[in-house]
Amino acid sequence: MPERRRPRSTDWRRFDATTEAERLRVALDDPDARPLSDADLGRVRRTPQVRIVRRALGLSQEEFAARYHIPIGTLRDWEQGRVEPDHAARAYLTVIARLPDAVRDALEASAT
């Protein structure tokens, strides 16, 4: 098994000493960290952040998980950034964000 390297700690004093122009130049020089262009941003599909959706609905994690039939551990993983929702979950979150009452009603109707 290959040996894992320990991540280097960030020297924030050095970072803070750089200007925005220097940071941009370094980012542009790194092909893996280039900033997104306006064209790139136009192609990006926005997925609602589950924490924002949940808070906008005024629900606790437990209430949101129960209402929308999402395992509480999964919800917490999404909110804490440990796991990204898959494509189906992102689609479900988009529908919840846009039509929360319709989703709730549909789930309640299917339970009876």
Biopython code that builds the backbone (N, CA, C, O; Angstrom):
import numpy as np
from Bio.PDB.StructureBuilder import StructureBuilder

atoms = [
    (1, "MET", "N", (0.838, -1.180, 0.000)),
    (1, "MET", "CA", (0.000, 0.000, 0.000)),
    (1, "MET", "C", (0.885, 1.247, 0.000)),
    (1, "MET", "O", (1.817, 1.344, 0.799)),
    (2, "PRO", "N", (0.596, 2.213, -0.903)),
    (2, "PRO", "CA", (1.458, 3.392, -0.961)),
    (2, "PRO", "C", (1.336, 4.224, 0.320)),
    (2, "PRO", "O", (0.286, 4.286, 0.959)),
    (3, "GLU", "N", (2.444, 4.851, 0.657)),
    (3, "GLU", "CA", (2.472, 5.685, 1.850)),
    (3, "GLU", "C", (1.706, 6.984, 1.588)),
    (3, "GLU", "O", (1.879, 7.618, 0.546)),
    (4, "ARG", "N", (0.872, 7.364, 2.531)),
    (4, "ARG", "CA", (0.119, 8.608, 2.387)),
    (4, "ARG", "C", (0.934, 9.767, 2.925)),
    (4, "ARG", "O", (1.524, 9.696, 4.003)),
    (5, "ARG", "N", (0.949, 10.828, 2.149)),
    (5, "ARG", "CA", (1.643, 12.022, 2.603)),
    (5, "ARG", "C", (0.703, 12.859, 3.453)),
    (5, "ARG", "O", (-0.494, 12.952, 3.185)),
    (6, "ARG", "N", (1.255, 13.441, 4.446)),
    (6, "ARG", "CA", (0.483, 14.331, 5.292)),
    (6, "ARG", "C", (0.382, 15.679, 4.586)),
    (6, "ARG", "O", (1.386, 16.204, 4.105)),
    (7, "PRO", "N", (-0.825, 16.243, 4.522)),
    (7, "PRO", "CA", (-0.960, 17.519, 3.831)),
    (7, "PRO", "C", (-0.137, 18.603, 4.511)),
    (7, "PRO", "O", (-0.028, 18.653, 5.737)),
    (8, "ARG", "N", (0.436, 19.463, 3.689)),
    (8, "ARG", "CA", (1.208, 20.572, 4.227)),
    (8, "ARG", "C", (0.251, 21.586, 4.840)),
    (8, "ARG", "O", (-0.861, 21.788, 4.353)),
    (9, "SER", "N", (0.696, 22.206, 5.896)),
    (9, "SER", "CA", (-0.147, 23.245, 6.473)),
    (9, "SER", "C", (0.039, 24.521, 5.655)),
    (9, "SER", "O", (1.092, 24.743, 5.058)),
    (10, "THR", "N", (-0.969, 25.332, 5.639)),
    (10, "THR", "CA", (-0.946, 26.554, 4.855)),
    (10, "THR", "C", (-0.286, 27.663, 5.654)),
    (10, "THR", "O", (-0.596, 27.865, 6.828)),
    (11, "ASP", "N", (0.611, 28.370, 5.023)),
    (11, "ASP", "CA", (1.263, 29.518, 5.643)),
    (11, "ASP", "C", (0.410, 30.743, 5.341)),
    (11, "ASP", "O", (0.617, 31.420, 4.334)),
    (12, "TRP", "N", (-0.548, 31.022, 6.218)),
    (12, "TRP", "CA", (-1.496, 32.104, 5.975)),
    (12, "TRP", "C", (-0.836, 33.469, 6.013)),
    (12, "TRP", "O", (-1.302, 34.393, 5.347)),
    (13, "ARG", "N", (0.247, 33.621, 6.781)),
    (13, "ARG", "CA", (0.938, 34.920, 6.800)),
    (13, "ARG", "C", (1.509, 35.226, 5.419)),
    (13, "ARG", "O", (1.446, 36.359, 4.944)),
    (14, "ARG", "N", (2.060, 34.210, 4.792)),
    (14, "ARG", "CA", (2.596, 34.393, 3.443)),
    (14, "ARG", "C", (1.471, 34.698, 2.454)),
    (14, "ARG", "O", (1.605, 35.564, 1.590)),
    (15, "PHE", "N", (0.366, 33.975, 2.595)),
    (15, "PHE", "CA", (-0.790, 34.211, 1.723)),
    (15, "PHE", "C", (-1.314, 35.634, 1.899)),
    (15, "PHE", "O", (-1.564, 36.335, 0.918)),
    (16, "ASP", "N", (-1.478, 36.058, 3.155)),
    (16, "ASP", "CA", (-2.008, 37.397, 3.430)),
    (16, "ASP", "C", (-1.098, 38.498, 2.913)),
    (16, "ASP", "O", (-1.551, 39.612, 2.650)),
    (17, "ALA", "N", (0.191, 38.187, 2.766)),
    (17, "ALA", "CA", (1.152, 39.188, 2.279)),
    (17, "ALA", "C", (1.088, 39.369, 0.762)),
    (17, "ALA", "O", (1.696, 40.298, 0.231)),
    (18, "THR", "N", (0.366, 38.502, 0.061)),
    (18, "THR", "CA", (0.270, 38.633, -1.395)),
    (18, "THR", "C", (-0.893, 39.536, -1.773)),
    (18, "THR", "O", (-1.861, 39.680, -1.027)),
    (19, "THR", "N", (-0.775, 40.137, -2.945)),
    (19, "THR", "CA", (-1.852, 40.994, -3.438)),
    (19, "THR", "C", (-2.849, 40.150, -4.218)),
    (19, "THR", "O", (-2.570, 39.006, -4.576)),
    (20, "GLU", "N", (-4.017, 40.732, -4.474)),
    (20, "GLU", "CA", (-5.021, 40.039, -5.292)),
    (20, "GLU", "C", (-4.466, 39.741, -6.675)),
    (20, "GLU", "O", (-4.733, 38.677, -7.234)),
    (21, "ALA", "N", (-3.696, 40.668, -7.230)),
    (21, "ALA", "CA", (-3.112, 40.466, -8.567)),
    (21, "ALA", "C", (-2.150, 39.282, -8.565)),
    (21, "ALA", "O", (-2.133, 38.498, -9.513)),
    (22, "GLU", "N", (-1.349, 39.146, -7.510)),
    (22, "GLU", "CA", (-0.423, 38.012, -7.412)),
    (22, "GLU", "C", (-1.190, 36.697, -7.270)),
    (22, "GLU", "O", (-0.818, 35.691, -7.875)),
    (23, "ARG", "N", (-2.250, 36.705, -6.480)),
    (23, "ARG", "CA", (-3.054, 35.494, -6.298)),
    (23, "ARG", "C", (-3.693, 35.074, -7.618)),
    (23, "ARG", "O", (-3.726, 33.888, -7.947)),
    (24, "LEU", "N", (-4.198, 36.042, -8.370)),
    (24, "LEU", "CA", (-4.805, 35.752, -9.662)),
    (24, "LEU", "C", (-3.765, 35.192, -10.627)),
    (24, "LEU", "O", (-4.042, 34.230, -11.343)),
    (25, "ARG", "N", (-2.572, 35.784, -10.651)),
    (25, "ARG", "CA", (-1.518, 35.297, -11.545)),
    (25, "ARG", "C", (-1.154, 33.854, -11.218)),
    (25, "ARG", "O", (-1.005, 33.032, -12.122)),
    (26, "VAL", "N", (-1.009, 33.544, -9.939)),
    (26, "VAL", "CA", (-0.671, 32.178, -9.527)),
    (26, "VAL", "C", (-1.789, 31.218, -9.928)),
    (26, "VAL", "O", (-1.523, 30.124, -10.424)),
    (27, "ALA", "N", (-3.029, 31.625, -9.716)),
    (27, "ALA", "CA", (-4.167, 30.770, -10.081)),
    (27, "ALA", "C", (-4.196, 30.534, -11.584)),
    (27, "ALA", "O", (-4.444, 29.414, -12.030)),
    (28, "LEU", "N", (-3.947, 31.567, -12.360)),
    (28, "LEU", "CA", (-3.967, 31.419, -13.821)),
    (28, "LEU", "C", (-2.831, 30.539, -14.321)),
    (28, "LEU", "O", (-2.961, 29.881, -15.354)),
    (29, "ASP", "N", (-1.715, 30.524, -13.591)),
    (29, "ASP", "CA", (-0.576, 29.683, -13.975)),
    (29, "ASP", "C", (-0.779, 28.211, -13.627)),
    (29, "ASP", "O", (-0.084, 27.347, -14.161)),
    (30, "ASP", "N", (-1.718, 27.921, -12.744)),
    (30, "ASP", "CA", (-1.975, 26.546, -12.317)),
    (30, "ASP", "C", (-3.156, 25.990, -13.111)),
    (30, "ASP", "O", (-4.290, 26.418, -12.898)),
    (31, "PRO", "N", (-2.910, 25.031, -14.035)),
    (31, "PRO", "CA", (-4.004, 24.526, -14.867)),
    (31, "PRO", "C", (-5.098, 23.814, -14.070)),
    (31, "PRO", "O", (-6.218, 23.677, -14.561)),
    (32, "ASP", "N", (-4.799, 23.361, -12.859)),
    (32, "ASP", "CA", (-5.798, 22.672, -12.043)),
    (32, "ASP", "C", (-6.585, 23.611, -11.146)),
    (32, "ASP", "O", (-7.526, 23.182, -10.478)),
    (33, "ALA", "N", (-6.216, 24.888, -11.120)),
    (33, "ALA", "CA", (-6.879, 25.809, -10.203)),
    (33, "ALA", "C", (-7.289, 27.109, -10.884)),
    (33, "ALA", "O", (-7.462, 28.134, -10.224)),
    (34, "ARG", "N", (-7.439, 27.068, -12.175)),
    (34, "ARG", "CA", (-7.813, 28.296, -12.878)),
    (34, "ARG", "C", (-9.212, 28.739, -12.482)),
    (34, "ARG", "O", (-10.111, 27.915, -12.310)),
    (35, "PRO", "N", (-9.391, 30.060, -12.338)),
    (35, "PRO", "CA", (-10.739, 30.565, -12.048)),
    (35, "PRO", "C", (-11.665, 30.288, -13.224)),
    (35, "PRO", "O", (-11.223, 30.220, -14.371)),
    (36, "LEU", "N", (-12.942, 30.132, -12.934)),
    (36, "LEU", "CA", (-13.916, 29.894, -13.994)),
    (36, "LEU", "C", (-14.139, 31.180, -14.789)),
    (36, "LEU", "O", (-14.227, 32.271, -14.225)),
    (37, "SER", "N", (-14.226, 31.030, -16.096)),
    (37, "SER", "CA", (-14.529, 32.178, -16.946)),
    (37, "SER", "C", (-16.028, 32.444, -16.913)),
    (37, "SER", "O", (-16.792, 31.649, -16.365)),
    (38, "ASP", "N", (-16.446, 33.559, -17.499)),
    (38, "ASP", "CA", (-17.882, 33.851, -17.571)),
    (38, "ASP", "C", (-18.608, 32.758, -18.359)),
    (38, "ASP", "O", (-19.733, 32.388, -18.023)),
    (39, "ALA", "N", (-17.956, 32.243, -19.413)),
    (39, "ALA", "CA", (-18.570, 31.163, -20.201)),
    (39, "ALA", "C", (-18.716, 29.899, -19.359)),
    (39, "ALA", "O", (-19.741, 29.220, -19.419)),
    (40, "ASP", "N", (-17.674, 29.585, -18.565)),
    (40, "ASP", "CA", (-17.751, 28.421, -17.677)),
    (40, "ASP", "C", (-18.891, 28.581, -16.683)),
    (40, "ASP", "O", (-19.667, 27.650, -16.467)),
    (41, "LEU", "N", (-18.992, 29.753, -16.081)),
    (41, "LEU", "CA", (-20.044, 29.992, -15.092)),
    (41, "LEU", "C", (-21.431, 29.874, -15.713)),
    (41, "LEU", "O", (-22.378, 29.461, -15.043)),
    (42, "GLY", "N", (-21.555, 30.235, -16.993)),
    (42, "GLY", "CA", (-22.831, 30.118, -17.675)),
    (42, "GLY", "C", (-23.258, 28.678, -17.895)),
    (42, "GLY", "O", (-24.451, 28.392, -17.998)),
    (43, "ARG", "N", (-22.279, 27.755, -17.967)),
    (43, "ARG", "CA", (-22.585, 26.339, -18.182)),
    (43, "ARG", "C", (-22.806, 25.575, -16.883)),
    (43, "ARG", "O", (-23.342, 24.467, -16.897)),
    (44, "VAL", "N", (-22.400, 26.154, -15.775)),
    (44, "VAL", "CA", (-22.510, 25.464, -14.490)),
    (44, "VAL", "C", (-23.975, 25.380, -14.081)),
    (44, "VAL", "O", (-24.705, 26.371, -14.115)),
    (45, "ARG", "N", (-24.385, 24.187, -13.697)),
    (45, "ARG", "CA", (-25.746, 23.993, -13.200)),
    (45, "ARG", "C", (-25.725, 24.194, -11.693)),
    (45, "ARG", "O", (-24.930, 23.588, -10.974)),
    (46, "ARG", "N", (-26.589, 25.031, -11.252)),
    (46, "ARG", "CA", (-26.631, 25.340, -9.827)),
    (46, "ARG", "C", (-27.519, 24.329, -9.100)),
    (46, "ARG", "O", (-28.646, 24.053, -9.510)),
    (47, "THR", "N", (-26.978, 23.791, -8.016)),
    (47, "THR", "CA", (-27.734, 22.879, -7.164)),
    (47, "THR", "C", (-27.982, 23.594, -5.849)),
    (47, "THR", "O", (-27.048, 24.129, -5.252)),
    (48, "PRO", "N", (-29.214, 23.612, -5.393)),
    (48, "PRO", "CA", (-29.465, 24.288, -4.125)),
    (48, "PRO", "C", (-28.688, 23.617, -2.994)),
    (48, "PRO", "O", (-28.573, 22.393, -2.947)),
    (49, "GLN", "N", (-28.166, 24.423, -2.097)),
    (49, "GLN", "CA", (-27.480, 23.862, -0.942)),
    (49, "GLN", "C", (-28.537, 23.448, 0.069)),
    (49, "GLN", "O", (-29.409, 24.234, 0.439)),
    (50, "VAL", "N", (-28.442, 22.218, 0.501)),
    (50, "VAL", "CA", (-29.488, 21.643, 1.346)),
    (50, "VAL", "C", (-29.678, 22.442, 2.633)),
    (50, "VAL", "O", (-30.810, 22.609, 3.086)),
    (51, "ARG", "N", (-28.613, 22.932, 3.222)),
    (51, "ARG", "CA", (-28.739, 23.698, 4.461)),
    (51, "ARG", "C", (-29.547, 24.984, 4.223)),
    (51, "ARG", "O", (-30.384, 25.360, 5.044)),
    (52, "ILE", "N", (-29.288, 25.644, 3.101)),
    (52, "ILE", "CA", (-30.008, 26.877, 2.790)),
    (52, "ILE", "C", (-31.491, 26.581, 2.550)),
    (52, "ILE", "O", (-32.362, 27.309, 3.025)),
    (53, "VAL", "N", (-31.763, 25.517, 1.818)),
    (53, "VAL", "CA", (-33.153, 25.128, 1.558)),
    (53, "VAL", "C", (-33.859, 24.813, 2.880)),
    (53, "VAL", "O", (-34.968, 25.284, 3.133)),
    (54, "ARG", "N", (-33.210, 24.026, 3.700)),
    (54, "ARG", "CA", (-33.805, 23.619, 4.975)),
    (54, "ARG", "C", (-34.080, 24.834, 5.856)),
    (54, "ARG", "O", (-35.159, 24.950, 6.437)),
    (55, "ARG", "N", (-33.115, 25.729, 5.954)),
    (55, "ARG", "CA", (-33.308, 26.915, 6.794)),
    (55, "ARG", "C", (-34.386, 27.838, 6.228)),
    (55, "ARG", "O", (-35.156, 28.433, 6.982)),
    (56, "ALA", "N", (-34.439, 27.954, 4.906)),
    (56, "ALA", "CA", (-35.482, 28.791, 4.285)),
    (56, "ALA", "C", (-36.869, 28.254, 4.612)),
    (56, "ALA", "O", (-37.827, 29.020, 4.718)),
    (57, "LEU", "N", (-36.975, 26.944, 4.772)),
    (57, "LEU", "CA", (-38.254, 26.335, 5.126)),
    (57, "LEU", "C", (-38.516, 26.376, 6.633)),
    (57, "LEU", "O", (-39.594, 26.001, 7.094)),
    (58, "GLY", "N", (-37.520, 26.835, 7.394)),
    (58, "GLY", "CA", (-37.684, 26.937, 8.843)),
    (58, "GLY", "C", (-37.717, 25.601, 9.542)),
    (58, "GLY", "O", (-38.382, 25.456, 10.568)),
    (59, "LEU", "N", (-37.003, 24.607, 8.999)),
    (59, "LEU", "CA", (-37.032, 23.254, 9.556)),
    (59, "LEU", "C", (-35.692, 22.890, 10.186)),
    (59, "LEU", "O", (-34.633, 23.296, 9.709)),
    (60, "SER", "N", (-35.761, 22.115, 11.269)),
    (60, "SER", "CA", (-34.543, 21.537, 11.841)),
    (60, "SER", "C", (-34.080, 20.410, 10.919)),
    (60, "SER", "O", (-34.809, 20.000, 10.016)),
    (61, "GLN", "N", (-32.881, 19.919, 11.148)),
    (61, "GLN", "CA", (-32.405, 18.783, 10.356)),
    (61, "GLN", "C", (-33.351, 17.603, 10.499)),
    (61, "GLN", "O", (-33.686, 16.942, 9.516)),
    (62, "GLU", "N", (-33.781, 17.341, 11.731)),
    (62, "GLU", "CA", (-34.661, 16.205, 11.979)),
    (62, "GLU", "C", (-36.000, 16.367, 11.261)),
    (62, "GLU", "O", (-36.513, 15.413, 10.677)),
    (63, "GLU", "N", (-36.566, 17.580, 11.304)),
    (63, "GLU", "CA", (-37.852, 17.838, 10.646)),
    (63, "GLU", "C", (-37.735, 17.708, 9.126)),
    (63, "GLU", "O", (-38.590, 17.105, 8.478)),
    (64, "PHE", "N", (-36.671, 18.280, 8.570)),
    (64, "PHE", "CA", (-36.467, 18.223, 7.120)),
    (64, "PHE", "C", (-36.289, 16.778, 6.668)),
    (64, "PHE", "O", (-36.893, 16.343, 5.688)),
    (65, "ALA", "N", (-35.447, 16.036, 7.400)),
    (65, "ALA", "CA", (-35.195, 14.638, 7.055)),
    (65, "ALA", "C", (-36.475, 13.817, 7.100)),
    (65, "ALA", "O", (-36.737, 13.016, 6.203)),
    (66, "ALA", "N", (-37.268, 14.015, 8.141)),
    (66, "ALA", "CA", (-38.520, 13.255, 8.272)),
    (66, "ALA", "C", (-39.522, 13.651, 7.189)),
    (66, "ALA", "O", (-40.147, 12.786, 6.576)),
    (67, "ARG", "N", (-39.675, 14.947, 6.954)),
    (67, "ARG", "CA", (-40.676, 15.413, 5.992)),
    (67, "ARG", "C", (-40.374, 14.934, 4.581)),
    (67, "ARG", "O", (-41.286, 14.566, 3.840)),
    (68, "TYR", "N", (-39.095, 14.936, 4.204)),
    (68, "TYR", "CA", (-38.729, 14.604, 2.825)),
    (68, "TYR", "C", (-38.100, 13.216, 2.680)),
    (68, "TYR", "O", (-37.528, 12.893, 1.639)),
    (69, "HIS", "N", (-38.211, 12.400, 3.731)),
    (69, "HIS", "CA", (-37.785, 10.997, 3.707)),
    (69, "HIS", "C", (-36.308, 10.854, 3.325)),
    (69, "HIS", "O", (-35.947, 10.039, 2.475)),
    (70, "ILE", "N", (-35.471, 11.659, 3.968)),
    (70, "ILE", "CA", (-34.021, 11.602, 3.756)),
    (70, "ILE", "C", (-33.407, 11.104, 5.057)),
    (70, "ILE", "O", (-33.696, 11.666, 6.113)),
    (71, "PRO", "N", (-32.581, 10.082, 5.021)),
    (71, "PRO", "CA", (-31.944, 9.621, 6.263)),
    (71, "PRO", "C", (-31.176, 10.778, 6.927)),
    (71, "PRO", "O", (-30.446, 11.508, 6.257)),
    (72, "ILE", "N", (-31.342, 10.933, 8.224)),
    (72, "ILE", "CA", (-30.730, 12.049, 8.943)),
    (72, "ILE", "C", (-29.210, 12.061, 8.792)),
    (72, "ILE", "O", (-28.611, 13.130, 8.676)),
    (73, "GLY", "N", (-28.586, 10.894, 8.792)),
    (73, "GLY", "CA", (-27.131, 10.831, 8.614)),
    (73, "GLY", "C", (-26.707, 11.339, 7.249)),
    (73, "GLY", "O", (-25.684, 12.009, 7.117)),
    (74, "THR", "N", (-27.494, 11.018, 6.241)),
    (74, "THR", "CA", (-27.206, 11.483, 4.878)),
    (74, "THR", "C", (-27.332, 12.998, 4.818)),
    (74, "THR", "O", (-26.473, 13.670, 4.247)),
    (75, "LEU", "N", (-28.390, 13.537, 5.400)),
    (75, "LEU", "CA", (-28.593, 14.985, 5.418)),
    (75, "LEU", "C", (-27.428, 15.684, 6.098)),
    (75, "LEU", "O", (-26.920, 16.685, 5.594)),
    (76, "ARG", "N", (-27.006, 15.163, 7.233)),
    (76, "ARG", "CA", (-25.880, 15.765, 7.965)),
    (76, "ARG", "C", (-24.590, 15.687, 7.157)),
    (76, "ARG", "O", (-23.804, 16.634, 7.145)),
    (77, "ASP", "N", (-24.372, 14.560, 6.482)),
    (77, "ASP", "CA", (-23.178, 14.432, 5.630)),
    (77, "ASP", "C", (-23.188, 15.482, 4.526)),
    (77, "ASP", "O", (-22.157, 16.089, 4.235)),
    (78, "TRP", "N", (-24.349, 15.699, 3.909)),
    (78, "TRP", "CA", (-24.451, 16.714, 2.855)),
    (78, "TRP", "C", (-24.178, 18.099, 3.426)),
    (78, "TRP", "O", (-23.400, 18.867, 2.859)),
    (79, "GLU", "N", (-24.810, 18.416, 4.534)),
    (79, "GLU", "CA", (-24.666, 19.753, 5.097)),
    (79, "GLU", "C", (-23.259, 20.031, 5.579)),
    (79, "GLU", "O", (-22.796, 21.169, 5.504)),
    (80, "GLN", "N", (-22.576, 19.026, 6.067)),
    (80, "GLN", "CA", (-21.230, 19.222, 6.583)),
    (80, "GLN", "C", (-20.163, 19.022, 5.520)),
    (80, "GLN", "O", (-18.969, 19.110, 5.808)),
    (81, "GLY", "N", (-20.590, 18.752, 4.295)),
    (81, "GLY", "CA", (-19.652, 18.644, 3.182)),
    (81, "GLY", "C", (-18.845, 17.362, 3.147)),
    (81, "GLY", "O", (-17.864, 17.275, 2.410)),
    (82, "ARG", "N", (-19.234, 16.367, 3.927)),
    (82, "ARG", "CA", (-18.504, 15.093, 3.901)),
    (82, "ARG", "C", (-18.829, 14.302, 2.650)),
    (82, "ARG", "O", (-17.996, 13.547, 2.149)),
    (83, "VAL", "N", (-20.054, 14.479, 2.140)),
    (83, "VAL", "CA", (-20.517, 13.748, 0.962)),
    (83, "VAL", "C", (-21.300, 14.716, 0.090)),
    (83, "VAL", "O", (-22.065, 15.535, 0.599)),
    (84, "GLU", "N", (-21.111, 14.626, -1.215)),
    (84, "GLU", "CA", (-21.896, 15.412, -2.161)),
    (84, "GLU", "C", (-23.116, 14.601, -2.580)),
    (84, "GLU", "O", (-23.006, 13.397, -2.814)),
    (85, "PRO", "N", (-24.283, 15.246, -2.678)),
    (85, "PRO", "CA", (-25.451, 14.504, -3.168)),
    (85, "PRO", "C", (-25.209, 14.009, -4.591)),
    (85, "PRO", "O", (-24.601, 14.717, -5.393)),
    (86, "ASP", "N", (-25.680, 12.794, -4.916)),
    (86, "ASP", "CA", (-25.543, 12.277, -6.277)),
    (86, "ASP", "C", (-26.542, 13.001, -7.181)),
    (86, "ASP", "O", (-27.272, 13.879, -6.723)),
    (87, "HIS", "N", (-26.573, 12.632, -8.464)),
    (87, "HIS", "CA", (-27.434, 13.329, -9.427)),
    (87, "HIS", "C", (-28.909, 13.250, -9.050)),
    (87, "HIS", "O", (-29.625, 14.248, -9.134)),
    (88, "ALA", "N", (-29.361, 12.087, -8.640)),
    (88, "ALA", "CA", (-30.772, 11.941, -8.270)),
    (88, "ALA", "C", (-31.100, 12.789, -7.044)),
    (88, "ALA", "O", (-32.150, 13.430, -6.995)),
    (89, "ALA", "N", (-30.213, 12.794, -6.065)),
    (89, "ALA", "CA", (-30.445, 13.590, -4.860)),
    (89, "ALA", "C", (-30.436, 15.082, -5.182)),
    (89, "ALA", "O", (-31.241, 15.836, -4.636)),
    (90, "ARG", "N", (-29.535, 15.515, -6.063)),
    (90, "ARG", "CA", (-29.509, 16.931, -6.455)),
    (90, "ARG", "C", (-30.812, 17.313, -7.149)),
    (90, "ARG", "O", (-31.349, 18.396, -6.917)),
    (91, "ALA", "N", (-31.320, 16.425, -8.001)),
    (91, "ALA", "CA", (-32.597, 16.695, -8.670)),
    (91, "ALA", "C", (-33.709, 16.788, -7.630)),
    (91, "ALA", "O", (-34.548, 17.686, -7.703)),
    (92, "TYR", "N", (-33.725, 15.885, -6.677)),
    (92, "TYR", "CA", (-34.734, 15.889, -5.615)),
    (92, "TYR", "C", (-34.647, 17.183, -4.804)),
    (92, "TYR", "O", (-35.674, 17.791, -4.501)),
    (93, "LEU", "N", (-33.432, 17.608, -4.451)),
    (93, "LEU", "CA", (-33.255, 18.846, -3.698)),
    (93, "LEU", "C", (-33.723, 20.064, -4.498)),
    (93, "LEU", "O", (-34.264, 21.012, -3.930)),
    (94, "THR", "N", (-33.517, 20.035, -5.800)),
    (94, "THR", "CA", (-33.983, 21.127, -6.654)),
    (94, "THR", "C", (-35.501, 21.215, -6.621)),
    (94, "THR", "O", (-36.063, 22.306, -6.528)),
    (95, "VAL", "N", (-36.167, 20.063, -6.698)),
    (95, "VAL", "CA", (-37.637, 20.047, -6.643)),
    (95, "VAL", "C", (-38.119, 20.518, -5.267)),
    (95, "VAL", "O", (-39.071, 21.292, -5.175)),
    (96, "ILE", "N", (-37.475, 20.061, -4.216)),
    (96, "ILE", "CA", (-37.849, 20.507, -2.868)),
    (96, "ILE", "C", (-37.690, 22.023, -2.759)),
    (96, "ILE", "O", (-38.558, 22.701, -2.208)),
    (97, "ALA", "N", (-36.587, 22.554, -3.280)),
    (97, "ALA", "CA", (-36.331, 23.996, -3.193)),
    (97, "ALA", "C", (-37.395, 24.802, -3.932)),
    (97, "ALA", "O", (-37.776, 25.884, -3.486)),
    (98, "ARG", "N", (-37.875, 24.281, -5.056)),
    (98, "ARG", "CA", (-38.835, 25.034, -5.869)),
    (98, "ARG", "C", (-40.288, 24.759, -5.505)),
    (98, "ARG", "O", (-41.136, 25.645, -5.611)),
    (99, "LEU", "N", (-40.576, 23.534, -5.075)),
    (99, "LEU", "CA", (-41.966, 23.142, -4.788)),
    (99, "LEU", "C", (-42.052, 22.347, -3.486)),
    (99, "LEU", "O", (-42.492, 21.197, -3.497)),
    (100, "PRO", "N", (-41.641, 22.940, -2.370)),
    (100, "PRO", "CA", (-41.584, 22.164, -1.120)),
    (100, "PRO", "C", (-42.933, 21.610, -0.679)),
    (100, "PRO", "O", (-43.005, 20.485, -0.185)),
    (101, "ASP", "N", (-44.008, 22.387, -0.850)),
    (101, "ASP", "CA", (-45.324, 21.914, -0.417)),
    (101, "ASP", "C", (-45.829, 20.769, -1.295)),
    (101, "ASP", "O", (-46.453, 19.831, -0.799)),
    (102, "ALA", "N", (-45.557, 20.847, -2.595)),
    (102, "ALA", "CA", (-45.993, 19.784, -3.507)),
    (102, "ALA", "C", (-45.272, 18.470, -3.177)),
    (102, "ALA", "O", (-45.878, 17.399, -3.211)),
    (103, "VAL", "N", (-43.990, 18.560, -2.862)),
    (103, "VAL", "CA", (-43.235, 17.341, -2.497)),
    (103, "VAL", "C", (-43.789, 16.767, -1.209)),
    (103, "VAL", "O", (-44.034, 15.565, -1.109)),
    (104, "ARG", "N", (-43.986, 17.634, -0.217)),
    (104, "ARG", "CA", (-44.539, 17.170, 1.063)),
    (104, "ARG", "C", (-45.892, 16.506, 0.863)),
    (104, "ARG", "O", (-46.142, 15.423, 1.393)),
    (105, "ASP", "N", (-46.775, 17.161, 0.088)),
    (105, "ASP", "CA", (-48.114, 16.607, -0.164)),
    (105, "ASP", "C", (-48.033, 15.263, -0.879)),
    (105, "ASP", "O", (-48.756, 14.329, -0.533)),
    (106, "ALA", "N", (-47.157, 15.165, -1.873)),
    (106, "ALA", "CA", (-47.034, 13.901, -2.615)),
    (106, "ALA", "C", (-46.533, 12.782, -1.713)),
    (106, "ALA", "O", (-47.011, 11.651, -1.806)),
    (107, "LEU", "N", (-45.586, 13.082, -0.851)),
    (107, "LEU", "CA", (-45.066, 12.060, 0.051)),
    (107, "LEU", "C", (-46.110, 11.651, 1.099)),
    (107, "LEU", "O", (-46.214, 10.478, 1.459)),
    (108, "GLU", "N", (-46.873, 12.627, 1.577)),
    (108, "GLU", "CA", (-47.921, 12.300, 2.547)),
    (108, "GLU", "C", (-49.021, 11.465, 1.915)),
    (108, "GLU", "O", (-49.541, 10.544, 2.546)),
    (109, "ALA", "N", (-49.386, 11.778, 0.663)),
    (109, "ALA", "CA", (-50.430, 11.033, -0.039)),
    (109, "ALA", "C", (-49.993, 9.604, -0.299)),
    (109, "ALA", "O", (-50.815, 8.688, -0.246)),
    (110, "SER", "N", (-48.704, 9.395, -0.583)),
    (110, "SER", "CA", (-48.233, 8.043, -0.882)),
    (110, "SER", "C", (-48.129, 7.197, 0.380)),
    (110, "SER", "O", (-48.072, 5.970, 0.301)),
    (111, "ALA", "N", (-48.103, 7.840, 1.537)),
    (111, "ALA", "CA", (-47.996, 7.111, 2.810)),
    (111, "ALA", "C", (-49.348, 6.578, 3.273)),
    (111, "ALA", "O", (-49.411, 5.699, 4.132)),
    (112, "THR", "N", (-50.416, 7.104, 2.710)),
    (112, "THR", "CA", (-51.743, 6.650, 3.149)),
    (112, "THR", "C", (-52.299, 5.566, 2.270)),
    (112, "THR", "O", (-53.405, 5.083, 2.511)),
]
sb = StructureBuilder()
sb.init_structure("model")
sb.init_model(0)
sb.init_chain("A")
sb.init_seg("    ")
for serial, (resi, resn, name, xyz) in enumerate(atoms, 1):
    if name == "N":
        sb.init_residue(resn, " ", resi, " ")
    sb.init_atom(name, np.array(xyz, "f"), 0.0, 1.0, " ", f" {name:<3s}", serial, name[0])
structure = sb.get_structure()
